[in-house]
Amino acid sequence: MAIRIKSRGNESAEQLMRRFKKLCEKEGLTKDIRKKEYYEKPSERKNRLKRKAAPRRP
């Protein structure tokens, strides 16, 4: 997937980067990158999902 951003008129580089970051977050790329940053063993993933699904006690 390629994200293309074209600058608008007199848009500064900071504004352009802000729009790019918002678009990346909207597409879910930041979550995906963080998730793939470290390898997670299948057993660890299963345990994490079990903990997440477990009902919480007050």
GULO-919708 format. One record per atom (N, C-alpha, C): residue number from 1; residue in three letters; atom name; x, y, z. Coordinates in Angstrom, 2 decimals. Last residue first. Layout:
N
+-------+--------+------+---------+---------+---------+
! lumro ! drenfi ! sevo !       u !       v !       w !
+-------+--------+------+---------+---------+---------+
!   NUM !    ALA !   CA !       X !       Y !       Z !
...
+-------+--------+------+---------+---------+---------+
//
This chain:
58
+-------+--------+------+---------+---------+---------+
! lumro ! drenfi ! sevo !       u !       v !       w !
+-------+--------+------+---------+---------+---------+
!    58 !    PRO !    N !  -13.97 !   -6.80 !   39.90 !
!    58 !    PRO !   CA !  -13.81 !   -5.49 !   40.56 !
!    58 !    PRO !    C !  -12.97 !   -5.56 !   41.81 !
!    57 !    ARG !    N !  -12.50 !   -8.72 !   37.30 !
!    57 !    ARG !   CA !  -13.19 !   -8.69 !   38.60 !
!    57 !    ARG !    C !  -12.94 !   -7.34 !   39.26 !
!    56 !    ARG !    N !  -13.09 !   -9.18 !   33.87 !
!    56 !    ARG !   CA !  -12.36 !   -8.50 !   34.93 !
!    56 !    ARG !    C !  -13.18 !   -8.48 !   36.21 !
!    55 !    PRO !    N !  -12.92 !  -12.07 !   31.84 !
!    55 !    PRO !   CA !  -13.71 !  -11.04 !   32.53 !
!    55 !    PRO !    C !  -12.91 !  -10.44 !   33.68 !
!    54 !    ALA !    N !  -10.57 !  -12.43 !   29.18 !
!    54 !    ALA !   CA !  -11.04 !  -12.84 !   30.52 !
!    54 !    ALA !    C !  -11.85 !  -11.72 !   31.17 !
!    53 !    ALA !    N !   -9.46 !  -11.42 !   26.89 !
!    53 !    ALA !   CA !  -10.86 !  -11.84 !   26.83 !
!    53 !    ALA !    C !  -11.43 !  -12.20 !   28.22 !
!    52 !    LYS !    N !   -6.83 !  -10.96 !   27.64 !
!    52 !    LYS !   CA !   -7.64 !   -9.83 !   27.19 !
!    52 !    LYS !    C !   -9.13 !  -10.18 !   27.22 !
!    51 !    ARG !    N !   -5.95 !  -13.51 !   28.20 !
!    51 !    ARG !   CA !   -5.98 !  -12.52 !   29.28 !
!    51 !    ARG !    C !   -6.89 !  -11.35 !   28.90 !
!    50 !    LYS !    N !   -6.11 !  -14.59 !   25.60 !
!    50 !    LYS !   CA !   -6.91 !  -15.16 !   26.69 !
!    50 !    LYS !    C !   -7.05 !  -14.15 !   27.84 !
!    49 !    LEU !    N !   -4.22 !  -13.05 !   24.24 !
!    49 !    LEU !   CA !   -5.63 !  -12.94 !   23.85 !
!    49 !    LEU !    C !   -6.54 !  -13.52 !   24.92 !
!    48 !    ARG !    N !   -1.92 !  -13.92 !   25.56 !
!    48 !    ARG !   CA !   -2.29 !  -12.50 !   25.62 !
!    48 !    ARG !    C !   -3.77 !  -12.33 !   25.27 !
!    47 !    ASN !    N !   -1.86 !  -16.62 !   24.85 !
!    47 !    ASN !   CA !   -2.01 !  -16.25 !   26.25 !
!    47 !    ASN !    C !   -2.45 !  -14.80 !   26.40 !
!    46 !    LYS !    N !   -1.46 !  -16.35 !   22.06 !
!    46 !    LYS !   CA !   -2.65 !  -17.02 !   22.57 !
!    46 !    LYS !    C !   -2.91 !  -16.64 !   24.02 !
!    45 !    ARG !    N !    1.03 !  -15.11 !   22.02 !
!    45 !    ARG !   CA !   -0.12 !  -14.43 !   21.44 !
!    45 !    ARG !    C !   -1.42 !  -15.02 !   21.98 !
!    44 !    GLU !    N !    2.60 !  -17.11 !   23.14 !
!    44 !    GLU !   CA !    2.47 !  -15.82 !   23.84 !
!    44 !    GLU !    C !    1.25 !  -15.05 !   23.33 !
!    43 !    SER !    N !    2.36 !  -19.06 !   21.16 !
!    43 !    SER !   CA !    1.85 !  -19.35 !   22.50 !
!    43 !    SER !    C !    1.67 !  -18.06 !   23.30 !
!    42 !    PRO !    N !    3.61 !  -17.78 !   18.94 !
!    42 !    PRO !   CA !    2.18 !  -18.10 !   18.91 !
!    42 !    PRO !    C !    1.59 !  -18.39 !   20.29 !
!    41 !    LYS !    N !    5.76 !  -15.08 !   19.94 !
!    41 !    LYS !   CA !    5.53 !  -16.50 !   19.70 !
!    41 !    LYS !    C !    4.03 !  -16.77 !   19.70 !
!    40 !    GLU !    N !    6.40 !  -12.17 !   18.31 !
!    40 !    GLU !   CA !    5.63 !  -12.73 !   19.41 !
!    40 !    GLU !    C !    5.34 !  -14.19 !   19.06 !
!    39 !    TYR !    N !    8.92 !   -9.88 !   17.55 !
!    39 !    TYR !   CA !    8.31 !  -11.16 !   17.24 !
!    39 !    TYR !    C !    7.60 !  -11.69 !   18.49 !
!    38 !    TYR !    N !    8.27 !   -6.40 !   17.32 !
!    38 !    TYR !   CA !    8.91 !   -7.51 !   18.01 !
!    38 !    TYR !    C !    8.18 !   -8.79 !   17.66 !
!    37 !    GLU !    N !    6.82 !   -4.92 !   15.46 !
!    37 !    GLU !   CA !    8.14 !   -4.45 !   15.88 !
!    37 !    GLU !    C !    8.94 !   -5.57 !   16.55 !
!    36 !    LYS !    N !    4.25 !   -5.44 !   14.77 !
!    36 !    LYS !   CA !    5.29 !   -6.23 !   14.10 !
!    36 !    LYS !    C !    6.70 !   -5.85 !   14.53 !
!    35 !    LYS !    N !    2.84 !   -3.57 !   16.25 !
!    35 !    LYS !   CA !    2.58 !   -4.98 !   16.48 !
!    35 !    LYS !    C !    3.70 !   -5.84 !   15.90 !
!    34 !    ARG !    N !    3.73 !   -1.18 !   15.15 !
!    34 !    ARG !   CA !    4.05 !   -1.48 !   16.54 !
!    34 !    ARG !    C !    3.88 !   -2.97 !   16.83 !
!    33 !    ILE !    N !    2.59 !   -1.48 !   12.59 !
!    33 !    ILE !   CA !    4.05 !   -1.36 !   12.74 !
!    33 !    ILE !    C !    4.46 !   -1.70 !   14.17 !
!    32 !    ASP !    N !   -0.13 !   -1.48 !   13.19 !
!    32 !    ASP !   CA !    0.47 !   -2.63 !   12.53 !
!    32 !    ASP !    C !    1.99 !   -2.62 !   12.71 !
!    31 !    LYS !    N !   -0.50 !    1.06 !   14.24 !
!    31 !    LYS !   CA !   -0.76 !   -0.12 !   15.07 !
!    31 !    LYS !    C !   -0.06 !   -1.34 !   14.50 !
!    30 !    THR !    N !    0.13 !    2.59 !   11.97 !
!    30 !    THR !   CA !    0.94 !    2.72 !   13.18 !
!    30 !    THR !    C !    0.74 !    1.54 !   14.11 !
!    29 !    LEU !    N !   -1.81 !    1.92 !   10.05 !
!    29 !    LEU !   CA !   -0.42 !    1.54 !    9.84 !
!    29 !    LEU !    C !    0.41 !    1.61 !   11.11 !
!    28 !    GLY !    N !   -4.45 !    2.64 !    9.93 !
!    28 !    GLY !   CA !   -4.06 !    1.58 !   10.86 !
!    28 !    GLY !    C !   -2.62 !    1.14 !   10.73 !
!    27 !    GLU !    N !   -5.39 !    4.75 !    8.53 !
!    27 !    GLU !   CA !   -5.26 !    3.50 !    7.79 !
!    27 !    GLU !    C !   -4.85 !    2.34 !    8.69 !
!    26 !    LYS !    N !   -5.16 !    6.71 !   10.48 !
!    26 !    LYS !   CA !   -6.49 !    6.37 !    9.98 !
!    26 !    LYS !    C !   -6.46 !    5.02 !    9.26 !
!    25 !    GLU !    N !   -2.40 !    6.91 !   10.72 !
!    25 !    GLU !   CA !   -3.18 !    6.43 !   11.85 !
!    25 !    GLU !    C !   -4.56 !    5.97 !   11.40 !
!    24 !    CYS !    N !   -1.84 !    7.99 !    8.17 !
!    24 !    CYS !   CA !   -1.27 !    6.70 !    8.57 !
!    24 !    CYS !    C !   -2.04 !    6.11 !    9.74 !
!    23 !    LEU !    N !   -3.17 !   10.44 !    8.37 !
!    23 !    LEU !   CA !   -3.59 !    9.47 !    7.36 !
!    23 !    LEU !    C !   -3.07 !    8.07 !    7.69 !
!    22 !    LYS !    N !   -1.67 !   11.68 !   10.36 !
!    22 !    LYS !   CA !   -3.10 !   11.41 !   10.58 !
!    22 !    LYS !    C !   -3.61 !   10.36 !    9.61 !
!    21 !    LYS !    N !    0.81 !   11.86 !    9.03 !
!    21 !    LYS !   CA !    0.68 !   11.06 !   10.25 !
!    21 !    LYS !    C !   -0.77 !   10.71 !   10.54 !
!    20 !    PHE !    N !    0.13 !   13.65 !    6.93 !
!    20 !    PHE !   CA !    0.62 !   12.30 !    6.64 !
!    20 !    PHE !    C !    0.46 !   11.39 !    7.85 !
!    19 !    ARG !    N !   -0.55 !   15.97 !    8.32 !
!    19 !    ARG !   CA !   -1.56 !   15.29 !    7.52 !
!    19 !    ARG !    C !   -1.16 !   13.85 !    7.21 !
!    18 !    ARG !    N !    1.98 !   16.49 !    9.43 !
!    18 !    ARG !   CA !    0.84 !   16.27 !   10.30 !
!    18 !    ARG !    C !   -0.27 !   15.53 !    9.56 !
!    17 !    MET !    N !    3.49 !   16.96 !    7.12 !
!    17 !    MET !   CA !    3.82 !   15.80 !    7.96 !
!    17 !    MET !    C !    2.66 !   15.47 !    8.89 !
!    16 !    LEU !    N !    2.24 !   19.34 !    6.29 !
!    16 !    LEU !   CA !    2.24 !   18.18 !    5.42 !
!    16 !    LEU !    C !    2.51 !   16.91 !    6.22 !
!    15 !    GLN !    N !    2.87 !   21.05 !    8.38 !
!    15 !    GLN !   CA !    1.47 !   20.74 !    8.11 !
!    15 !    GLN !    C !    1.34 !   19.49 !    7.24 !
!    14 !    GLU !    N !    5.66 !   21.10 !    8.05 !
!    14 !    GLU !   CA !    5.08 !   20.62 !    9.30 !
!    14 !    GLU !    C !    3.61 !   20.22 !    9.09 !
!    13 !    ALA !    N !    5.98 !   22.30 !    5.55 !
!    13 !    ALA !   CA !    6.40 !   20.90 !    5.72 !
!    13 !    ALA !    C !    5.80 !   20.30 !    6.99 !
!    12 !    SER !    N !    3.07 !   24.29 !    4.70 !
!    12 !    SER !   CA !    4.42 !   24.10 !    5.20 !
!    12 !    SER !    C !    4.72 !   22.61 !    5.35 !
!    11 !    GLU !    N !    1.30 !   25.24 !    1.81 !
!    11 !    GLU !   CA !    1.35 !   24.37 !    2.99 !
!    11 !    GLU !    C !    2.80 !   24.15 !    3.41 !
!    10 !    ASN !    N !    0.27 !   26.85 !   -0.23 !
!    10 !    ASN !   CA !    1.34 !   27.35 !    0.62 !
!    10 !    ASN !    C !    1.47 !   26.54 !    1.89 !
!     9 !    GLY !    N !   -1.06 !   24.24 !   -2.02 !
!     9 !    GLY !   CA !   -0.72 !   25.66 !   -2.09 !
!     9 !    GLY !    C !    0.50 !   26.05 !   -1.27 !
!     8 !    ARG !    N !   -0.55 !   21.23 !   -0.56 !
!     8 !    ARG !   CA !   -1.60 !   22.15 !   -0.98 !
!     8 !    ARG !    C !   -1.06 !   23.57 !   -0.94 !
!     7 !    SER !    N !    1.26 !   18.37 !   -1.57 !
!     7 !    SER !   CA !    1.15 !   19.60 !   -0.80 !
!     7 !    SER !    C !    0.11 !   20.51 !   -1.42 !
!     6 !    LYS !    N !    0.04 !   15.09 !   -1.48 !
!     6 !    LYS !   CA !    0.46 !   16.22 !   -2.30 !
!     6 !    LYS !    C !    0.28 !   17.49 !   -1.47 !
!     5 !    ILE !    N !    0.86 !   11.91 !   -0.59 !
!     5 !    ILE !   CA !    0.39 !   13.18 !   -0.06 !
!     5 !    ILE !    C !    0.92 !   14.27 !   -0.98 !
!     4 !    ARG !    N !    0.15 !    8.51 !   -0.73 !
!     4 !    ARG !   CA !    0.68 !    9.68 !   -1.42 !
!     4 !    ARG !    C !    0.03 !   10.93 !   -0.86 !
!     3 !    ILE !    N !    1.01 !    5.38 !    0.26 !
!     3 !    ILE !   CA !    0.27 !    6.58 !    0.66 !
!     3 !    ILE !    C !    0.93 !    7.77 !   -0.02 !
!     2 !    ALA !    N !    0.61 !    2.14 !   -0.89 !
!     2 !    ALA !   CA !    1.38 !    3.37 !   -0.96 !
!     2 !    ALA !    C !    0.48 !    4.54 !   -0.59 !
!     1 !    MET !    N !    0.85 !   -1.16 !    0.00 !
!     1 !    MET !   CA !    0.00 !    0.00 !    0.00 !
!     1 !    MET !    C !    0.90 !    1.24 !    0.00 !
+-------+--------+------+---------+---------+---------+
//
